[in-house]
Structures are given as structure tokens and as C-alpha cells.
Amino acid sequence: MPDQRQSQLNHHFLLLSGQKRCIIPVIGFYEWQHVGNEKIPWYIYHSENEILSIAGIYNDWIEDNTGEVLSTFSIVTTEANDMMHIFITQASVCLLFSVNLLKPDG
């Protein structure tokens, strides 16, 4: 799943005119902490195990080679907040929730 960095979003939102925003429901997702050559997975989920709402944008486009219409979406990211900044600099935009962090085998 690709993400759209803050620097690219202004352009995309202008093109989409506010009509192609979406909410992506998830139970949880992984963010990866990079420590030297090691990648450590952190699982982010709702503190009460409910569905998280992640901000997204979507669009349909035509694949040049085949002419196939593809429906795609991107997760919107922004600068990580204080809690998430301990292991990442960019984070998914989650809408109104409290989270728990789970480090596997930790």
C-alpha cells in the first residue's frame, strides 16, 4: 500500500477537489523501526481492539498498456506524533482513537 507524504498531499487534494477522500477501516497495522541494519515491527491497534479509521485518498485511472480501469487508494501520512516518533518519522493519519503498541516478542 503506498502512502502520500504531506509534501505531495496539497497537490493531490487540489486535483481531487475534496471529492475522493475515504476512510480505510483496519484492525491494526505495522510500522517498522529501523535500528542500524535491523527492522523491528511494531503493531499499532485500537486500545479497545476496535476498528481504526485511517485517512485515505482514492482514484480510478486507466492503465496505459492494457486500458484496464484500476481503482486505487493511498494512505495519508503526516509527521509522527510524540508517541509514534520514538520509532518512525511519518505516520498514518488515524481518526479519533487511542492506540496500543505491541512489539513482537517484547
Backbone as ProteinMPNN parsed JSONL, in Angstrom:
{"seq_chain_A": "MPDQRQSQLNHHFLLLSGQKRCIIPVIGFYEWQHVGNEKIPWYIYHSENEILSIAGIYNDWIEDNTGEVLSTFSIVTTEANDMMHIFITQASVCLLFSVNLLKPDG", "coords_chain_A": {"N_chain_A": [[0.834, -1.164, 0.0], [0.796, 2.079, -1.0], [1.854, 5.266, 0.367], [0.932, 8.709, 0.856], [2.879, 11.412, 1.124], [3.032, 14.385, 3.171], [4.069, 16.571, 1.718], [3.245, 16.027, -0.863], [0.529, 15.981, -0.717], [-1.002, 18.404, -0.791], [-1.104, 19.101, -3.528], [-2.426, 16.805, -4.563], [-4.9, 16.931, -3.178], [-5.922, 19.309, -4.195], [-6.274, 18.565, -6.893], [-8.178, 16.543, -6.59], [-10.315, 17.87, -5.558], [-11.582, 17.569, -3.081], [-13.412, 15.502, -3.315], [-12.696, 12.847, -3.361], [-11.916, 11.582, -1.014], [-11.367, 9.166, 1.556], [-12.185, 6.738, 4.126], [-10.236, 4.304, 5.573], [-10.853, 1.292, 6.894], [-9.3, -0.545, 9.464], [-8.024, -3.234, 11.482], [-5.607, -3.164, 12.678], [-2.171, -2.153, 12.167], [1.191, -2.377, 10.873], [4.134, -0.616, 11.742], [7.469, 0.123, 10.95], [10.419, 0.096, 12.722], [13.633, 1.304, 12.224], [16.723, 0.235, 13.124], [19.941, 0.586, 12.93], [20.994, -1.94, 10.81], [18.802, -3.427, 11.251], [15.293, -4.187, 11.137], [12.525, -3.497, 13.018], [9.38, -4.704, 13.772], [6.474, -2.955, 14.734], [3.302, -3.309, 16.029], [0.362, -1.561, 15.624], [-2.645, -0.79, 17.165], [-6.133, -0.345, 18.092], [-6.842, 0.691, 21.403], [-8.949, -0.619, 22.618], [-9.384, -2.774, 21.021], [-10.942, -2.153, 18.76], [-12.126, -1.189, 15.473], [-9.875, 0.721, 13.534], [-9.864, 3.929, 12.018], [-8.466, 5.058, 9.152], [-7.17, 7.792, 7.372], [-7.584, 8.361, 3.891], [-6.985, 8.664, 0.316], [-8.524, 8.252, -2.876], [-8.736, 7.007, -6.261], [-9.725, 6.42, -9.658], [-8.063, 5.117, -12.457], [-6.714, 4.768, -15.774], [-4.902, 2.121, -16.999], [-2.1, 2.43, -18.982], [-0.976, 0.51, -20.836], [-2.8, -1.645, -21.007], [-5.358, -0.614, -20.953], [-7.059, -1.116, -18.936], [-9.294, -0.247, -16.309], [-8.366, 0.876, -13.213], [-8.977, 0.818, -9.77], [-7.702, 2.6, -7.161], [-6.073, 3.321, -4.002], [-4.555, 5.455, -1.531], [-2.845, 5.654, 1.554], [-3.002, 8.32, 3.781], [-0.347, 10.136, 5.153], [1.417, 11.779, 7.832], [3.561, 13.916, 9.818], [4.938, 12.09, 12.487], [3.406, 11.753, 15.723], [4.264, 12.509, 19.199], [4.224, 10.023, 20.624], [4.486, 8.078, 18.566], [6.764, 8.899, 17.349], [9.001, 7.819, 18.496], [9.865, 5.673, 17.06], [9.33, 6.065, 14.334], [9.241, 8.534, 11.656], [7.236, 9.413, 9.985], [3.703, 8.965, 9.986], [0.622, 7.111, 9.646], [-2.469, 8.821, 9.112], [-4.617, 8.663, 11.586], [-7.968, 8.567, 12.656], [-9.387, 9.907, 15.412], [-8.808, 8.105, 17.948], [-7.426, 5.943, 20.517], [-4.34, 4.318, 20.972], [-2.535, 1.193, 21.255], [0.758, -0.094, 21.453], [2.496, -2.824, 20.166], [5.26, -4.714, 20.388], [6.593, -7.376, 18.73], [7.48, -10.356, 20.455], [8.229, -8.91, 22.661]], "CA_chain_A": [[0.0, 0.0, 0.0], [1.598, 3.29, -1.0], [1.353, 6.366, 1.173], [1.094, 10.028, 0.262], [3.549, 12.298, 2.067], [2.45, 15.709, 3.34], [4.516, 17.459, 0.646], [2.515, 15.713, -2.089], [-0.912, 15.995, -0.499], [-1.662, 19.633, -1.226], [-1.352, 18.967, -4.954], [-3.445, 15.772, -4.777], [-6.196, 17.397, -2.703], [-6.422, 20.28, -5.161], [-6.751, 17.832, -8.065], [-9.355, 15.743, -6.255], [-11.371, 18.809, -5.16], [-12.271, 17.113, -1.88], [-14.454, 14.522, -3.584], [-12.201, 11.475, -3.396], [-11.323, 11.213, 0.261], [-12.02, 7.968, 2.072], [-11.74, 6.174, 5.394], [-9.788, 2.924, 5.392], [-11.011, 0.608, 8.187], [-8.317, -1.596, 9.74], [-7.953, -3.707, 12.865], [-4.296, -2.723, 13.127], [-1.191, -2.074, 11.095], [2.584, -2.389, 11.308], [5.118, 0.401, 11.413], [8.782, -0.508, 11.074], [11.502, 0.889, 13.293], [14.936, 0.955, 11.657], [17.814, 0.376, 14.082], [21.084, 0.06, 12.186], [20.533, -2.775, 9.693], [17.664, -4.218, 11.724], [13.946, -3.637, 11.047], [11.723, -4.014, 14.121], [7.961, -4.427, 13.512], [5.582, -2.539, 15.816], [1.903, -3.453, 15.634], [-0.45, -0.488, 16.187], [-4.058, -1.185, 17.161], [-7.001, 0.404, 18.998], [-6.652, 0.24, 22.783], [-10.07, -1.498, 22.992], [-9.498, -3.731, 19.916], [-11.965, -1.757, 17.803], [-11.618, -0.855, 14.143], [-9.261, 2.033, 13.361], [-10.218, 4.642, 10.785], [-7.274, 5.689, 8.601], [-7.497, 8.712, 6.279], [-7.057, 7.961, 2.593], [-7.497, 9.248, -0.914], [-8.697, 7.203, -3.884], [-8.989, 7.467, -7.619], [-9.719, 5.431, -10.734], [-7.216, 5.542, -13.562], [-6.634, 3.798, -16.859], [-3.553, 1.602, -17.214], [-1.746, 2.779, -20.368], [-0.687, -0.634, -21.706], [-3.916, -2.568, -21.178], [-6.644, 0.081, -20.998], [-7.853, -1.555, -17.784], [-9.593, 0.766, -15.295], [-7.912, 0.427, -11.896], [-9.385, 1.607, -8.605], [-6.571, 2.576, -6.242], [-6.123, 4.25, -2.878], [-3.313, 5.697, -0.81], [-2.988, 6.06, 2.944], [-2.458, 9.643, 4.044], [0.579, 10.171, 6.285], [1.858, 13.079, 8.32], [4.642, 13.774, 10.783], [4.546, 11.27, 13.633], [3.228, 12.455, 16.994], [5.292, 12.18, 20.196], [4.222, 8.595, 20.939], [4.954, 7.298, 17.424], [8.06, 9.412, 16.897], [10.11, 7.039, 19.075], [10.359, 4.688, 16.1], [9.119, 6.473, 12.94], [9.098, 9.977, 11.467], [5.943, 9.614, 9.314], [2.692, 8.034, 10.491], [-0.701, 7.16, 9.026], [-3.405, 9.722, 9.773], [-5.701, 7.897, 12.206], [-9.026, 9.478, 13.053], [-10.008, 9.791, 16.738], [-8.658, 6.838, 18.652], [-6.241, 5.766, 21.348], [-3.695, 3.108, 20.461], [-1.524, 0.431, 21.974], [1.878, -0.534, 20.633], [2.913, -4.176, 20.504], [6.494, -5.139, 19.749], [6.625, -8.838, 18.799], [8.452, -10.953, 21.377], [8.746, -7.862, 23.531]], "C_chain_A": [[0.889, 1.242, 0.0], [1.034, 4.319, -0.036], [1.632, 7.683, 0.465], [1.667, 10.962, 1.316], [2.896, 13.679, 2.047], [2.823, 16.631, 2.189], [3.776, 17.213, -0.662], [1.012, 15.93, -1.945], [-1.604, 17.251, -0.991], [-2.026, 19.561, -2.699], [-2.475, 17.963, -5.222], [-4.825, 16.253, -4.327], [-6.778, 18.449, -3.63], [-6.986, 19.579, -6.395], [-8.048, 17.089, -7.776], [-10.534, 16.595, -5.799], [-12.19, 18.302, -3.98], [-13.297, 16.024, -2.101], [-13.977, 13.076, -3.492], [-11.406, 11.138, -2.138], [-12.063, 9.988, 0.79], [-11.48, 7.627, 3.458], [-11.417, 4.708, 5.138], [-9.902, 2.228, 6.746], [-9.986, -0.523, 8.329], [-8.432, -2.015, 11.198], [-6.637, -3.266, 13.488], [-3.367, -2.655, 11.935], [0.208, -2.06, 11.702], [3.288, -1.115, 10.879], [6.468, -0.216, 11.726], [9.797, 0.477, 11.619], [12.819, 0.391, 12.71], [16.01, 1.274, 12.694], [19.042, -0.261, 13.439], [20.584, -0.682, 10.965], [19.293, -3.587, 10.041], [16.357, -3.454, 11.522], [13.102, -4.302, 12.128], [10.257, -3.676, 13.855], [7.222, -4.035, 14.801], [4.157, -2.64, 15.282], [1.091, -2.391, 16.36], [-1.912, -0.907, 16.06], [-4.816, -0.359, 18.186], [-6.874, -0.177, 20.401], [-7.777, -0.672, 23.272], [-10.379, -2.494, 21.876], [-10.642, -3.428, 18.953], [-11.308, -1.409, 16.464], [-11.054, 0.558, 14.151], [-9.734, 2.627, 12.045], [-8.999, 5.427, 10.329], [-7.706, 6.58, 7.426], [-6.846, 8.238, 4.984], [-7.59, 8.825, 1.474], [-7.6, 8.118, -1.935], [-8.943, 7.821, -5.244], [-9.058, 6.26, -8.544], [-8.833, 5.977, -11.839], [-7.116, 4.42, -14.574], [-5.179, 3.417, -17.072], [-3.225, 1.754, -18.698], [-1.606, 1.571, -21.287], [-1.9, -1.51, -21.992], [-5.267, -1.886, -21.35], [-7.55, -0.285, -19.844], [-8.058, -0.39, -16.815], [-9.221, 0.183, -13.935], [-8.423, 1.376, -10.826], [-8.278, 1.479, -7.57], [-6.815, 3.542, -5.083], [-4.74, 4.375, -2.27], [-3.641, 6.106, 0.616], [-2.316, 7.411, 3.109], [-1.545, 9.558, 5.259], [0.921, 11.611, 6.632], [3.02, 12.85, 9.277], [4.14, 13.006, 12.003], [4.384, 12.125, 14.888], [4.288, 11.968, 17.995], [5.365, 10.69, 20.506], [4.841, 7.775, 19.805], [6.37, 7.696, 17.005], [9.242, 8.641, 17.492], [10.657, 6.028, 18.082], [10.13, 5.036, 14.641], [9.035, 7.991, 12.854], [7.791, 10.338, 10.776], [4.965, 8.572, 9.826], [1.401, 8.193, 9.7], [-1.577, 8.126, 9.811], [-4.575, 8.885, 10.265], [-6.701, 8.879, 12.796], [-9.614, 9.09, 14.403], [-9.924, 8.406, 17.377], [-7.486, 6.905, 19.609], [-5.649, 4.418, 20.967], [-2.809, 2.435, 21.501], [-0.458, 0.056, 20.981], [2.286, -1.916, 21.097], [4.14, -4.519, 19.701], [6.557, -6.654, 19.86], [7.764, -9.337, 19.685], [9.02, -9.931, 22.346], [7.887, -7.539, 24.643]], "O_chain_A": [[1.669, 1.428, 0.934], [-0.138, 4.249, 0.336], [2.478, 7.749, -0.426], [0.996, 11.267, 2.302], [2.294, 14.088, 1.054], [1.982, 17.401, 1.723], [3.69, 18.118, -1.492], [0.302, 16.049, -2.944], [-2.694, 17.169, -1.557], [-3.139, 19.921, -3.081], [-3.375, 18.237, -6.016], [-5.816, 16.012, -5.016], [-7.99, 18.49, -3.837], [-8.051, 19.95, -6.889], [-8.925, 17.018, -8.638], [-11.646, 16.083, -5.667], [-13.384, 18.588, -3.896], [-13.995, 15.647, -1.159], [-14.8, 12.162, -3.544], [-10.359, 10.492, -2.2], [-13.245, 9.797, 0.504], [-10.459, 8.157, 3.897], [-12.217, 3.971, 4.564], [-9.134, 2.534, 7.659], [-9.829, -1.349, 7.431], [-8.884, -1.243, 12.043], [-6.565, -3.024, 14.693], [-3.729, -3.05, 10.827], [0.386, -1.769, 12.885], [3.06, -0.604, 9.783], [6.593, -0.995, 12.67], [10.01, 1.55, 11.055], [13.085, -0.811, 12.706], [16.186, 2.426, 13.092], [19.173, -1.484, 13.403], [19.833, -0.125, 10.165], [18.793, -4.349, 9.213], [16.304, -2.238, 11.706], [12.976, -5.527, 12.155], [9.91, -2.502, 13.726], [7.34, -4.708, 15.825], [3.848, -2.118, 14.211], [1.127, -2.323, 17.588], [-2.361, -1.324, 14.992], [-4.207, 0.262, 19.057], [-6.806, -1.394, 20.569], [-7.591, -1.418, 24.234], [-11.496, -3.003, 21.786], [-11.242, -4.345, 18.392], [-10.083, -1.347, 16.356], [-11.662, 1.479, 14.696], [-9.973, 1.906, 11.076], [-8.546, 6.343, 11.016], [-8.51, 6.167, 6.59], [-5.706, 7.773, 4.98], [-8.52, 9.611, 1.656], [-6.851, 7.144, -1.867], [-9.307, 8.991, -5.365], [-8.508, 5.202, -8.238], [-8.856, 7.174, -12.121], [-7.399, 3.263, -14.266], [-4.328, 4.277, -17.297], [-3.962, 1.276, -19.561], [-2.082, 1.614, -22.421], [-2.025, -2.059, -23.087], [-6.217, -2.5, -21.835], [-8.687, 0.181, -19.774], [-7.126, 0.362, -16.531], [-9.709, -0.881, -13.556], [-8.313, 2.595, -10.961], [-7.95, 0.371, -7.147], [-7.642, 4.449, -5.169], [-3.873, 3.523, -2.465], [-4.611, 6.827, 0.852], [-1.199, 7.622, 2.637], [-1.917, 8.978, 6.279], [0.737, 12.528, 5.832], [3.414, 11.709, 9.515], [3.036, 13.255, 12.488], [5.12, 13.09, 15.096], [5.111, 11.114, 17.665], [6.461, 10.145, 20.637], [5.637, 6.871, 20.061], [7.083, 6.912, 16.379], [10.372, 8.8, 17.029], [11.788, 5.566, 18.233], [10.684, 4.365, 13.77], [8.787, 8.66, 13.857], [7.284, 11.446, 10.955], [5.344, 7.427, 10.073], [1.116, 9.26, 9.156], [-1.447, 8.24, 11.03], [-5.417, 8.45, 9.48], [-6.32, 9.901, 13.366], [-10.269, 8.054, 14.522], [-10.884, 7.637, 17.336], [-6.653, 7.808, 19.528], [-6.386, 3.478, 20.669], [-2.398, 3.045, 22.488], [-0.736, -0.095, 19.791], [2.41, -2.156, 22.298], [4.082, -4.608, 18.475], [6.573, -7.181, 20.972], [8.87, -8.797, 19.659], [10.156, -10.063, 22.802], [8.219, -6.668, 25.447]]}, "name": "protein", "num_of_chains": 1, "seq": "MPDQRQSQLNHHFLLLSGQKRCIIPVIGFYEWQHVGNEKIPWYIYHSENEILSIAGIYNDWIEDNTGEVLSTFSIVTTEANDMMHIFITQASVCLLFSVNLLKPDG"}
